Amino acid sequence: MRIGPNFGDTMPDDQNAPPLPPRADAERAPASVSDTSALAQLRAYIADRAFQPGERLPPERILCLDLGLKRAELRRALDSLEAENRLWRHVGKGTFLSETPPTTPAGDFDRLAHQVSPADVMRARAVLEPAIAREAALYASAAAIAKLRVNLERAERAASWREYEALDNDFHRLIAESSGSVTLLALFDQLNTLRRMVSWGRVVRAGACPPLDHSSFAEHADIVAEIAGRSPDMAQAAMRAHLRSVAARLMG
């Protein structure tokens, strides 16, 4: 599904730029993602691979490939975990998980991630995210809607599942940002980080990247259409339907 100019609101500033080339799986830099998404990706990667205290993480080059991140995005995520005392870096030796358990709220969050199930997280998402989509339909700015459309285009051209997952993470966060509520965004960030840490690696992916008929493409487009159309009830319903689809794939 391709997103056209008749969506109903302001188009992105780069609408007159040359069209992006067809998706290619090799030799293409990943699309930019937010620092929040990059950090969530890295947290989830560490939790999924069950790295132990004192263990060395893979080199940055490998982490970028595994996570679908640019080097600068990865380094900012590493900086954040280092500030939390979750890891330490030694020039010439590598990056290691801290031997001392973190005493920050993030450390408590790590422990929580080992106590909850993907099904429990999906239940929480089904409560929170449709309500956030409803608020976004009421309060999203034209600039916010434009960002969502750009995300749709980039996700369809993702060259790997890791890159798509980072863009998918950004899509849901952009909706939370569009709600205009700092409180809702903070709640979303907490739940979203937990979601990434708990469900990472649970789905078996076919192929190197999402197929062109991947169901989330159309579902995301429906959500954006309802937000842009200022239809709060329909935006809420579209997000609820999307999360049901995600749950069916994740839990099935």
C-alpha positions in Angstrom: 0.0 0.0 0.0 1.4 3.4 -1.0 0.6 6.6 0.8 -0.5 9.3 -1.6 -1.0 13.0 -1.4 -4.7 12.9 -0.9 -4.5 11.9 2.8 -6.2 15.2 3.7 -3.7 17.4 5.7 -0.3 19.0 5.3 2.3 17.0 3.4 5.9 16.7 4.7 8.3 19.4 3.7 10.2 17.1 1.4 7.2 16.3 -0.8 9.0 17.7 -3.8 12.1 15.7 -3.3 12.9 12.9 -5.8 11.1 9.6 -5.0 13.0 7.1 -3.0 14.4 4.2 -5.0 12.8 0.7 -4.7 13.7 -1.1 -1.6 17.0 -2.9 -1.7 18.2 -5.3 1.0 21.9 -4.7 0.6 24.1 -1.6 0.9 21.4 0.7 2.2 21.7 2.7 5.4 18.8 2.3 7.8 16.3 5.1 8.1 16.8 7.4 11.1 15.0 6.5 14.3 14.5 8.4 17.5 16.9 8.1 20.5 14.0 6.6 22.5 13.5 3.8 19.9 17.3 3.1 19.6 17.5 2.8 23.4 14.5 0.5 23.5 16.0 -1.6 20.7 19.3 -1.9 22.6 17.6 -2.8 26.0 15.6 -5.4 24.2 18.6 -6.9 22.5 20.5 -7.3 25.8 17.5 -8.8 27.5 16.8 -11.2 24.6 20.4 -12.4 24.3 20.6 -12.9 28.1 24.0 -11.2 28.4 25.5 -11.7 31.9 27.2 -9.1 34.1 30.8 -8.7 32.9 30.1 -10.1 29.5 31.3 -8.2 26.5 28.7 -7.0 23.9 29.4 -7.5 20.2 31.4 -4.8 18.4 29.5 -1.7 17.3 29.5 -2.7 13.7 27.7 -5.9 14.5 25.3 -4.2 16.9 24.3 -1.7 14.1 23.5 -4.6 11.8 21.6 -6.6 14.3 19.6 -3.6 15.6 19.1 -1.8 12.3 20.6 1.4 13.7 23.1 4.0 12.5 26.4 4.2 14.4 25.5 7.6 15.9 22.1 6.3 17.1 23.7 3.2 18.6 26.4 5.3 20.4 23.8 7.6 22.0 21.9 4.5 23.2 25.1 3.1 24.7 25.8 6.5 26.3 22.4 6.3 28.0 23.0 2.8 29.4 26.5 3.8 30.6 25.0 6.7 32.4 22.7 4.3 34.2 25.7 2.1 35.2 24.3 -0.7 33.0 27.5 -1.0 31.0 31.1 0.3 30.8 33.4 0.8 27.8 37.1 0.4 27.5 39.0 1.7 24.4 40.6 -1.2 22.7 38.7 -3.8 24.7 35.1 -3.3 24.0 31.8 -2.7 25.8 30.9 -4.7 28.8 27.8 -5.1 31.0 28.3 -3.8 34.5 29.2 -6.3 37.2 27.2 -4.2 39.7 23.4 -4.4 39.4 22.1 -1.0 38.5 20.3 0.8 41.4 18.4 3.2 39.1 14.7 2.9 38.2 15.9 1.4 34.9 17.5 -1.4 36.9 14.1 -2.0 38.6 12.6 -2.0 35.1 15.0 -4.7 34.0 13.9 -6.9 36.8 10.2 -6.3 36.0 10.8 -7.4 32.4 11.7 -10.8 33.7 8.5 -11.1 35.7 5.9 -10.3 33.0 4.7 -12.2 30.0 4.2 -11.0 26.4 0.4 -11.6 26.9 0.3 -9.4 29.9 2.1 -6.6 28.0 -0.3 -6.9 25.1 -3.2 -6.5 27.5 -1.8 -3.3 28.8 -1.1 -2.1 25.2 -4.7 -2.8 24.3 -5.9 -0.6 27.1 -3.5 2.3 26.7 -2.6 2.7 23.0 -6.2 2.9 21.5 -6.9 5.7 24.0 -3.7 7.5 22.9 -4.7 7.2 19.3 -8.1 8.8 20.1 -6.3 11.7 21.8 -4.0 12.0 18.8 -7.0 12.4 16.5 -8.1 15.3 18.6 -4.8 17.1 19.2 -2.2 16.1 16.5 -0.7 19.0 14.7 -0.2 19.0 10.9 3.5 18.6 11.5 2.9 15.5 13.6 0.7 14.0 11.0 3.4 14.7 8.3 5.9 12.8 10.5 3.6 9.8 10.7 3.2 9.7 6.9 7.0 9.9 6.4 7.3 7.0 8.8 4.8 4.9 6.8 6.9 5.5 3.6 10.1 4.6 5.3 8.7 1.5 7.0 7.6 0.1 3.6 11.1 0.5 2.3 12.8 -1.1 5.4 15.7 -3.2 4.2 15.6 -5.6 7.2 13.3 -6.7 10.0 15.4 -4.9 12.6 15.1 -1.6 10.7 11.4 -2.2 10.3 11.0 -2.9 14.1 12.8 0.4 14.9 10.5 2.3 12.6 7.5 0.5 14.0 8.6 1.5 17.4 8.9 5.1 16.2 5.4 5.0 14.6 3.7 4.1 17.9 5.7 6.7 19.8 4.9 9.4 17.2 1.2 8.8 17.9 1.9 9.2 21.6 3.7 12.4 21.0 0.8 13.6 18.8 -1.6 13.2 21.7 -0.1 16.4 23.1 0.0 14.9 26.6 3.3 14.7 28.4 1.8 12.2 30.9 0.5 9.9 28.2 3.8 10.0 26.4 5.7 9.1 29.7 3.3 6.2 30.3 3.7 5.0 26.7 7.5 5.1 27.0 7.5 3.0 30.1 5.1 0.4 28.6 6.9 0.5 25.2 10.3 -0.2 26.7 8.9 -3.1 28.7 7.2 -4.4 25.5 10.5 -4.3 23.6 12.3 -6.1 26.4 9.7 -8.8 26.9 8.6 -9.8 23.4 11.9 -9.4 21.5 12.7 -12.4 19.4 9.4 -14.2 20.0 8.2 -14.0 16.4 9.8 -16.1 13.6 10.4 -13.8 10.6 10.2 -15.1 7.1 12.6 -13.4 4.7 15.1 -10.7 5.2 12.6 -7.9 5.4 8.8 -7.3 5.7 7.0 -8.4 2.5 5.2 -5.6 0.6 1.8 -7.0 1.7 2.8 -7.1 5.4 -0.5 -6.5 7.2 0.9 -3.7 9.5 1.5 -1.4 6.5 -2.3 -1.1 5.8 -3.2 -1.1 9.5 -0.8 1.7 10.2 -2.1 3.6 7.2 -5.6 3.2 8.5 -4.6 4.7 11.9 -3.0 7.7 10.3 -5.9 8.3 8.0 -8.3 8.4 11.0 -6.0 10.7 13.0 -5.6 13.0 9.9 -9.4 12.9 9.4 -9.9 14.0 13.0 -12.0 10.9 13.8 -11.2 10.0 17.4 -13.5 7.1 17.7 -12.4 5.6 14.4 -8.7 6.2 15.3 -9.3 4.3 18.6 -11.0 1.5 16.7 -8.2 1.3 14.1 -5.5 1.1 16.8 -7.5 -1.6 18.6 -7.8 -3.6 15.4 -4.1 -3.3 14.7 -3.2 -4.5 18.2 -5.5 -7.5 17.8 -3.6 -8.3 14.6 -0.2 -7.9 16.3 -1.3 -10.1 19.2 -2.5 -12.8 16.9 0.9 -12.9 15.2 2.9 -12.6 18.5 0.9 -15.0 20.5 -0.2 -17.4 17.8 
